[in-house]
């Protein structure tokens, strides 16, 4: 059996830009991508905590150290600068891979700095941004 599992998550990032006049995608600081094990061109789901929107798009690598999270093209209509979002990538695994697989979770601070990097635990606790 093949299961679709969370692979990486950038939790509570702030949108820094919304660029309607772009072909499409989300631009993300490579420091965040590395920490969450997300690759350029990878499909991601974006969950907007401010308005409940959920969209799918692909990743474009931004400028390293920029702390940028920019929704481009049609996705720009689903966010406002300053919105808090969650960016999630998924991977398909067979049952034999599940025992050793651990997704990467990156917890973000208010200023788009990485507060913590962790593996997803079986029992999650509430995340309170620092």
Secondary structure, 3 states (H helix, E strand, C coil): CEEEEEEEEEEEEECCEEECCCCCEEEECHHHHHHHCCCCCCEEEEEECCCCCEEEEEEEECCCCCCCEEEEHHHHHHCCCCCEEEEEEEEEEEHHHHCCCCCEEEEECCCCCEEEEEECCCCCCCCCCC
